[in-house]
Amino acid sequence: MKTKKIFSVAVASVLLFATFPSFAQAVVIVDEQPGIFQRTIPENERCISFSQKSPFELNPIADSIAMGLSLAGFVSANLVRAFGTYPEYVSTSVYDRASVPEIDRWAMNPYNKVLDNIGTGTAIFDAVLPVVTYGMEFLFSNLPKKDGATLAVMYAETLLTANAFKETMKINALRVRPYMYFDAYDTSAIAHHDFEFSLPSGHTVNAFAGATFLTYTFCTYYPESNWKIPVIATSYALAVGTGILRMTSGNHFFTDVLAGAALGSACGFLVPFAHTFLAFANEKFADYSEKTGNPKVALAALPMGLNVSIQF
């Protein structure tokens, strides 16, 4: 397990350094003059928050509740997974491939450790890509501090929510992984019941959550950027590649990967979309209040519904 983690982090690091020059170009253009290095950012590459109101807005109460609930769900699901009671593996058990639905049967593969490690590396990199991208944007003064904090909160909510749902689905589905239908399965997964947690693919959840979050927020912050397509293509290529590797390594069925992609994409889109909606709605209500002299109305998205507050 320790070797797998080291190898996976190494793969993610290689991907990071391989793509760093391209993503660095996305945030800054350096003009070289004799003895002078002058950093200039074309107008179309500038973050829109410098010229207008931020497209995303946080609400201290709503976001605290949302973060707390998603964290509680994530921790509780992991505790249940770690200490729950599950069916024990019986060495005489026979997993019949003919019993697997046809939609999954074609993508079943025996366990492959190398592909498993590479898939983990691509998933880690895709999940870290938004942090790297906006870290460079901030480093080159193309992202306001307030927006950096907003992005951090939104992405934390995205990953916690996605993983809370993912772990809850795993412990309820208890689906046996594809490699158990072959002779050369990963015996290390038997002891801690990991062989029973196939649905959905967690690696795919995180990869698509990162790709969708980065795509939505980057296109919102930099709508005229020439780097939208490279950013989208890179992030989703890695996400799709992660899903393929999870199948070819024998860890997941096709429908596991589809479920992971759907869950990750939904969380990666809905969390920033909710904050976009709140920013838009609060701005419209504020404009209306100023024009009419009516009380100010503020909206906040809570996990249990929409909260409306009125300030006189």
C-alpha positions as CSV (number, residue, x, y, z in Angstrom):
1,M,0.0,0.0,0.0
2,K,2.9,2.4,0.8
3,T,4.6,1.6,-2.5
4,K,1.3,2.3,-4.3
5,K,0.9,5.7,-2.7
6,I,4.5,6.7,-3.5
7,F,4.2,5.5,-7.1
8,S,0.8,7.3,-7.5
9,V,2.2,10.6,-6.1
10,A,5.2,10.3,-8.5
11,V,2.9,9.9,-11.5
12,A,0.9,13.0,-10.4
13,S,4.1,14.9,-9.9
14,V,5.4,14.0,-13.4
15,L,2.0,15.1,-14.9
16,L,2.3,18.4,-12.9
17,F,5.8,19.2,-14.2
18,A,4.9,18.1,-17.7
19,T,1.9,20.5,-17.9
20,F,3.3,23.4,-15.8
21,P,4.8,25.4,-18.7
22,S,1.5,25.3,-20.6
23,F,-0.6,26.4,-17.6
24,A,2.0,29.0,-16.7
25,Q,1.5,30.6,-20.1
26,A,-2.3,30.7,-19.4
27,V,-1.8,33.1,-16.5
28,V,1.0,35.4,-17.6
29,I,2.9,36.5,-20.7
30,V,6.5,37.6,-20.0
31,D,8.0,40.3,-22.3
32,E,11.7,40.3,-22.3
33,Q,13.5,43.6,-22.8
34,P,17.3,44.4,-22.3
35,G,17.8,44.0,-18.6
36,I,14.1,44.2,-17.8
37,F,11.5,41.5,-17.3
38,Q,8.1,43.1,-17.6
39,R,5.0,41.0,-16.8
40,T,2.0,41.9,-18.9
41,I,-1.4,40.2,-19.0
42,P,-3.5,40.8,-22.1
43,E,-6.9,42.3,-21.4
44,N,-8.7,39.2,-22.6
45,E,-6.8,37.1,-20.0
46,R,-7.6,39.3,-17.1
47,C,-9.9,38.0,-14.3
48,I,-13.3,39.7,-14.6
49,S,-13.3,40.3,-10.9
50,F,-10.9,43.2,-11.4
51,S,-13.4,45.1,-13.5
52,Q,-16.7,44.0,-12.1
53,K,-18.4,42.3,-9.2
54,S,-17.2,38.8,-8.4
55,P,-19.3,36.1,-10.2
56,F,-19.3,34.0,-7.0
57,E,-20.4,34.9,-3.5
58,L,-20.1,33.2,-0.1
59,N,-22.5,33.4,2.8
60,P,-20.9,32.8,6.1
61,I,-23.8,31.1,7.7
62,A,-24.9,29.0,4.7
63,D,-21.4,28.0,3.8
64,S,-20.6,27.1,7.4
65,I,-23.6,24.8,7.6
66,A,-23.0,23.3,4.1
67,M,-19.3,22.7,5.0
68,G,-20.2,21.2,8.4
69,L,-22.9,18.9,6.9
70,S,-20.7,17.6,4.1
71,L,-17.8,17.1,6.5
72,A,-20.0,15.2,8.9
73,G,-21.3,13.1,6.1
74,F,-17.8,12.3,4.8
75,V,-16.4,11.4,8.3
76,S,-19.4,9.4,9.4
77,A,-19.5,7.4,6.1
78,N,-15.7,6.7,6.4
79,L,-16.2,5.6,10.0
80,V,-19.0,3.2,9.0
81,R,-16.8,1.9,6.2
82,A,-13.8,1.4,8.5
83,F,-15.7,-0.2,11.4
84,G,-18.8,-1.7,9.8
85,T,-19.6,-5.3,9.6
86,Y,-19.5,-6.7,6.0
87,P,-19.8,-10.2,4.5
88,E,-16.5,-12.1,4.8
89,Y,-14.7,-13.4,1.8
90,V,-14.9,-17.2,1.5
91,S,-12.0,-18.7,-0.4
92,T,-14.4,-21.3,-2.0
93,S,-16.6,-18.5,-3.3
94,V,-17.0,-18.5,-7.1
95,Y,-17.8,-15.2,-8.8
96,D,-19.4,-16.1,-12.1
97,R,-18.8,-13.6,-14.9
98,A,-22.0,-14.7,-16.6
99,S,-23.9,-13.2,-13.7
100,V,-22.6,-9.7,-14.5
101,P,-24.9,-7.5,-16.6
102,E,-23.8,-7.4,-20.2
103,I,-23.2,-3.6,-20.0
104,D,-20.4,-4.3,-17.6
105,R,-19.1,-7.7,-18.8
106,W,-17.2,-6.3,-21.8
107,A,-15.0,-4.1,-19.6
108,M,-14.1,-6.6,-16.9
109,N,-10.4,-7.1,-16.4
110,P,-8.0,-8.9,-14.0
111,Y,-6.1,-6.8,-11.5
112,N,-3.2,-4.8,-12.9
113,K,-1.1,-3.1,-10.2
114,V,0.8,-0.8,-12.6
115,L,-2.4,0.5,-14.2
116,D,-3.9,0.9,-10.7
117,N,-1.1,3.1,-9.6
118,I,-1.1,5.2,-12.8
119,G,-4.9,5.7,-12.5
120,T,-4.5,6.8,-8.9
121,G,-1.8,9.3,-10.1
122,T,-4.0,10.8,-12.8
123,A,-6.9,11.1,-10.3
124,I,-4.7,12.9,-7.8
125,F,-3.4,15.3,-10.4
126,D,-6.9,16.1,-11.8
127,A,-8.2,16.8,-8.3
128,V,-5.2,19.0,-7.6
129,L,-5.3,20.8,-10.9
130,P,-7.7,23.6,-9.8
131,V,-5.5,24.3,-6.9
132,V,-2.4,24.5,-9.1
133,T,-4.1,26.6,-11.8
134,Y,-5.6,29.2,-9.4
135,G,-2.4,29.2,-7.3
136,M,-0.5,30.4,-10.4
137,E,-3.2,32.9,-11.3
138,F,-2.9,34.3,-7.8
139,L,0.9,34.2,-7.9
140,F,0.9,36.4,-11.0
141,S,-1.7,38.8,-9.6
142,N,-4.5,37.7,-11.9
143,L,-6.9,36.6,-9.2
144,P,-8.1,38.8,-6.3
145,K,-7.4,37.6,-2.7
146,K,-11.1,37.5,-2.0
147,D,-11.8,35.3,-5.0
148,G,-9.0,33.0,-4.0
149,A,-10.7,32.5,-0.6
150,T,-14.0,32.0,-2.3
151,L,-12.6,29.3,-4.6
152,A,-11.0,27.5,-1.7
153,V,-14.2,27.3,0.2
154,M,-16.2,26.2,-2.9
155,Y,-13.7,23.5,-3.9
156,A,-13.6,22.2,-0.3
157,E,-17.4,22.0,-0.3
158,T,-17.3,20.3,-3.7
159,L,-14.8,17.5,-2.7
160,L,-16.4,16.9,0.7
161,T,-19.9,16.6,-0.7
162,A,-18.8,14.4,-3.6
163,N,-16.8,12.1,-1.3
164,A,-19.6,12.0,1.3
165,F,-22.0,10.7,-1.3
166,K,-19.4,8.4,-2.8
167,E,-18.6,6.7,0.5
168,T,-22.3,6.4,1.4
169,M,-23.0,4.8,-1.9
170,K,-20.1,2.3,-1.5
171,I,-21.1,1.0,1.9
172,N,-24.8,0.6,0.8
173,A,-24.1,-1.0,-2.7
174,L,-21.4,-3.5,-1.5
175,R,-20.6,-4.4,-5.1
176,V,-17.7,-6.8,-5.6
177,R,-14.9,-5.5,-7.8
178,P,-14.3,-7.0,-11.2
179,Y,-10.9,-8.5,-10.3
180,M,-12.6,-10.9,-8.0
181,Y,-14.0,-12.7,-11.0
182,F,-10.4,-13.6,-12.1
183,D,-7.7,-15.8,-10.5
184,A,-5.1,-13.0,-10.1
185,Y,-7.1,-10.7,-7.9
186,D,-5.6,-8.3,-5.4
187,T,-5.5,-10.3,-2.2
188,S,-4.5,-7.3,-0.1
189,A,-8.0,-6.0,-0.6
190,I,-9.5,-9.0,1.2
191,A,-8.5,-8.1,4.7
192,H,-10.1,-4.6,4.8
193,H,-13.1,-5.5,2.6
194,D,-12.0,-3.1,-0.2
195,F,-13.0,-5.7,-2.7
196,E,-16.7,-5.0,-1.8
197,F,-16.6,-1.3,-2.5
198,S,-16.7,-1.1,-6.3
199,L,-19.7,1.2,-6.8
200,P,-19.0,4.1,-7.6
201,S,-15.4,4.6,-8.7
202,G,-14.0,7.0,-6.1
203,H,-11.0,8.0,-8.3
204,T,-13.4,8.9,-11.1
205,V,-15.6,10.9,-8.7
206,N,-12.7,13.1,-7.7
207,A,-11.2,13.4,-11.2
208,F,-14.5,14.6,-12.7
209,A,-15.3,16.8,-9.7
210,G,-12.0,18.6,-10.2
211,A,-12.4,18.8,-14.0
212,T,-15.9,20.2,-13.9
213,F,-15.2,22.6,-11.1
214,L,-12.1,24.0,-12.9
215,T,-14.0,24.2,-16.2
216,Y,-17.0,26.0,-14.7
217,T,-15.0,28.5,-12.6
218,F,-12.2,29.1,-15.2
219,C,-14.7,29.9,-17.9
220,T,-16.6,32.2,-15.5
221,Y,-13.5,34.1,-14.3
222,Y,-11.8,34.3,-17.7
223,P,-14.6,34.2,-20.3
224,E,-12.4,35.7,-23.1
225,S,-9.3,33.7,-22.4
226,N,-7.6,31.8,-25.2
227,W,-6.8,29.1,-22.7
228,K,-10.3,27.9,-22.0
229,I,-10.1,25.0,-24.5
230,P,-6.7,23.8,-23.3
231,V,-7.8,23.9,-19.7
232,I,-11.0,22.1,-20.4
233,A,-9.4,19.5,-22.7
234,T,-6.6,18.8,-20.3
235,S,-8.8,18.4,-17.2
236,Y,-11.4,16.2,-18.9
237,A,-8.8,14.1,-20.8
238,L,-7.3,13.2,-17.4
239,A,-10.7,12.5,-16.0
240,V,-11.7,10.2,-18.8
241,G,-8.2,8.6,-18.7
242,T,-8.7,8.0,-15.0
243,G,-12.0,6.2,-15.6
244,I,-10.5,4.0,-18.4
245,L,-7.5,3.1,-16.1
246,R,-9.9,2.2,-13.3
247,M,-11.6,-0.3,-15.7
248,T,-8.4,-1.7,-17.3
249,S,-6.7,-2.1,-13.9
250,G,-9.6,-4.4,-12.9
251,N,-10.8,-2.1,-10.1
252,H,-14.2,-1.0,-11.5
253,F,-17.0,-1.9,-13.8
254,F,-18.1,0.4,-16.6
255,T,-21.2,1.4,-14.6
256,D,-19.0,2.2,-11.6
257,V,-17.1,4.6,-13.7
258,L,-20.3,6.2,-15.2
259,A,-21.7,6.6,-11.7
260,G,-18.5,8.2,-10.5
261,A,-18.3,10.6,-13.5
262,A,-22.0,11.6,-13.0
263,L,-21.6,12.2,-9.2
264,G,-18.3,14.1,-9.6
265,S,-19.6,16.2,-12.4
266,A,-22.8,17.1,-10.6
267,C,-20.9,18.2,-7.5
268,G,-18.3,20.1,-9.5
269,F,-21.0,22.0,-11.3
270,L,-23.8,22.5,-8.7
271,V,-21.6,23.9,-5.9
272,P,-20.1,26.8,-7.9
273,F,-23.4,27.3,-9.7
274,A,-25.2,27.8,-6.4
275,H,-22.7,30.5,-5.5
276,T,-23.1,32.1,-8.9
277,F,-26.8,32.2,-8.5
278,L,-26.5,33.7,-5.0
279,A,-24.2,36.4,-6.3
280,F,-26.6,37.3,-9.1
281,A,-29.7,37.2,-7.0
282,N,-28.3,39.3,-4.2
283,E,-27.1,41.9,-6.7
284,K,-30.5,42.1,-8.3
285,F,-32.3,42.3,-4.9
286,A,-29.8,45.0,-3.8
287,D,-30.4,47.1,-6.9
288,Y,-34.2,46.8,-6.5
289,S,-34.0,47.8,-2.8
290,E,-31.9,50.9,-3.6
291,K,-34.3,52.0,-6.4
292,T,-37.5,51.4,-4.5
293,G,-36.4,52.0,-0.9
294,N,-37.7,48.7,0.2
295,P,-36.0,46.5,2.7
296,K,-32.9,44.6,1.5
297,V,-33.4,41.0,0.8
298,A,-30.5,38.4,0.8
299,L,-30.6,34.9,-0.4
300,A,-28.5,32.0,1.0
301,A,-28.4,28.4,-0.1
302,L,-28.7,26.0,2.8
303,P,-28.5,22.2,2.5
304,M,-32.2,21.9,3.5
305,G,-33.4,24.7,1.2
306,L,-33.2,28.4,0.3
307,N,-32.9,30.9,3.1
308,V,-34.3,34.4,2.6
309,S,-33.3,37.2,5.1
310,I,-34.8,40.7,5.1
311,Q,-32.8,43.7,6.5
312,F,-34.7,46.9,7.3
